[in-house]
Amino acid sequence: MDILMDQLPFLMPFVSAFLVGLLGGMHCIGMCGGIMAALSFSIPEAERGKRWRILLSYNIGRIASYGLIGLLAGLLSLQLSGGHDLSAMRVIAGLLLIAMGLYLAGWWQGLTYLEKLGGLLWRYVQPLGKRLMPVKNTGQGMLLGMIWGWLPCGLVYTALAYGMAQGNPAGSMGVMLAFGLGTLPTVLASGLFAEKLKHIIQKKALRTFMALLIIAFGVWTIWVPYNHSKMDHGSMDHGSMDHENMDHGSMDHSQMNHHNHH
């Protein structure tokens, strides 16, 4: 138990990223549900084993792309920050999480502007994926997933900002891989039970509940660096008090004056 507690600060970013992927699953169905359903229905019901293999290979490719994007973004973050404090990036990640929650609940659609920006790259990447359709084997499925990992998605960008806030390429890649694994259950299920899932996620109460959880997580993400900065500021003030005490206790100086008097 003590070992687990010691590792908690190290594991927390990855656990958090996994939960973001899991909670944001409803958004994933909207973004990836169509392609998953197409993959699923392109394979006869009798070949269930093949259907599972292709769906899994697609998702392995998709998550691998997230890892690559995380690695590249981590390298960029390291170059831009020079290894300095990245709390500002964490605040951006928190704001994006709040925006994602508002988007899922249908309260504010501002995140779509970020997705439109990503669409500038996607228009060049998407034709590569179309050439792989219909998918006949796991190799094609994995390649399609690697291409679809670049699909403009506000949830992915949110996780990416959180990954960049780790301040190193390995941490950023790890966050994106954990995020991808978090999305896996919902995306896999969307390929197998597309209609049933669509009916479930249209329930307003469920969407609102999941949205509020993501918003709360976004607030927590912002609060942590703010709280740390307050603590650091407090410790600096405390240090300055000690320094004042050292100046105030100038006993050697008074003794020197006393010698001169004699």
N, C-alpha and C positions, 0 to 999 in steps of 0.2 A: 504493500500500500504506500509506503514511504517513497519507494522508487517511482511509482506512478505519479505521486504528488510533485516529486522533483522534476519529472518530465512534462508536467502539465503546461508550463509556459511555452515549451517547445512545441507541444502537440496542439495547443489551442488554435493557432491560425488554420491548421488543416482540418480540425474538427468543425470550426466555424464555417470554412469554405464548403465542407461536405453538407452542412445543414442549410446553407444558402441554396445549394443545388437541389436539395431535397424539398425545401419549402417552395422554391420557385418552379417546381415541377409542372404546375399548371401552365406557366408561360412556355415551357418546353414542348408541351403537347401542341400548342398553337404554332410553334416554330418548326418542330421536327415531326409532329404527328402525321402530317401528310405523306412525307417520304417514307416513314416507318410503315404506314398502312399500305403504301404502294409496294414496298418490299415484301410485306407479309402476303398480300393478295396475289402477288405474281408467282407464288409457289403453291402448288396444289395442297389441299388439306391433308391428303394422304402422306405427303412428305414432310411431316412435322419436324423430324430431326434436321432436315436441310433448312427448313424455315428458321429454326432456332440458331443454327450455325451462321446463317447469313445475317440475321438480326444482331447477333453478338459481334460478328466481324465488323459490321457497320459501326457499332458503338465503340469498339476497340479503336477503330480508325478515328472516330470523332473525338474521343478522349485523348488520344495521342496528339491530335492537332491542338487541343487545348493546352497540353503540356508544352508543345513547341512554341505556341503563342506566348505562354507564360515565361518560358526561358528567354525568348527574344525581348519581351517587355521588361524582364528583370535586368537584362544586360543594359537596356536603354536607361532604366531607372538608376542603375549603379553609375552610369556615365554622367547622367544629369545631376545626381545628388552628390557625387564624389564621396559617398559613404557617410554623408551627414544625416541629420534627423529627417525622417520621412513622415512625420505626424500629419503634415498637410495632405499627403497622398491618402492617408488613412481617413481623414475628414472627407475627402472627395468620395472615397469608397462608401462611407457612411451616408452621404447625401444621395448617392446613386441607389443605395439600398432603400432609402426612404422613397425615392422617386419610383423604384420598382414596386414597392408596396402600394403606393398610390395608383400606379398603372394597373396592377392586378385587381384592385378593388373598383376600378373604373372612375376614380375620383380626379385623376389628372393624367393626361396622355403625353406629357413633356418628353418622356424617354424615347418616344418615336423619332424625335429629331436626331438623337444620337444614332439610332438604327439607320436612319436615312443617310447619315454621313458615312457609315460603314458600307452602305450600298454602293458607294463609288468604286470600292475594290471588288465587291461581290459580282458586279456586272461582268467582270473579266474572268472571275473564277467559276461562276455557275455553269457556263457552257462546257467546261471540262467534265463536270458531273453528269450532264445530260448524255454525254457520249457513252457512259458506263451503264445506262439504262437500256433494257431491263437487266437487272443483276442475275447472273446465272451461277456464280460460285463465290466462295468466301474471299478470294483475292479481290474480286471486283467490289464486293461489299465493303472491305476495309478501305480501299482506295476512295470509294464514294463517301465513306464516313470521314476520311481525312480532308476531303474537299468541303464537305458540309460543315465541318468544324469552323470554317471561316464565315459561315452565314452571319449576317449582321444581327446581333441579339443583345438587347440591353442588359439581360441577366449575365451574359458572358462578359460584357464590358465592366459590369459592376464587380464581378469576381476578379477580373484582371487588375482593376485599380487596387483591390485589396491585396492581390499578389505582389504588385509593384511596391506596395507599402512595406513589404518584408525587407527590402533593401539589398537583396542578393538574388542572383539568377536561380539558384537551386531552390530557395524558399518560394520564389514566385512560381516556378514550375510545379513544385509540390502542391501549392495552393490550388492551381488550376487543375491538376490531376485529381485532387480531392473533391473539388467542385464537380468535375466531370463524373466521378463515381456517385456523387450525390444525386445527379440527374438521371442516372442509369435506371433505377427502378421504374420511374414514371415513363421514360422514353421507351423502354422495353415493353412495358405494359400497353403503351399507346399503339404499338405494332400488333399486339395480340388481341387486345380488347378495345379497339378504337371507339366503337359506338357507345359501349357501356361507360367508358371513361369520359367521353364527351358529355354524356348525360349527367355524370356526377359533378364534373367541374363547372357546369353551368349553374349549380346551386349557389345562390347569392351568399348565403350564410357561410358556406365553406370558403368561398373566395375571400370574403371579408376577414374571416378568422386568419387565414394564411397570410393575407396582406398585412394585417395588424402585427403578426409575429415578425415579418420581415422589417416593418417599420421600426418595431421595438429593437430589433437587432441592429438596425442602422443607427438609431439613437445611441445604443451602447457602444458601437464602433467609434462614434464621434467623441463620446464622453471619456473613453479611456485615455487618449492622448491629452485631452484637456485636463483631466484629473492628475495625470503624471506631471504636466507642466506646472500645475499648482503646487504639487508636492515638491518638485525641484526648486521652485521659487521660494517655498517655505524653508527648505533646507539651506538655500543661499542666504536668506535673512538670518537664519540661526547662526550660520558661519560668520556673518558680519557682526553679530552680537558678541561672539567670542573674540573677534578681532578688537572690538571696542573695549572689551574687558581687559585685554592684554595691554592696550594703550593706557587705560585708566590705572592699572596696577603698576605704575612706574616707580616702584619702590627703590630701584637702583639709583634712579635720578635723585630722589629725595636724600638718599644716603650720601650721594656725592656732594650735595649742597651742605649737608651736615658736616662732612669732613672739612670743607672749605671754611666753614664758620669757626671750627676749632683751629 
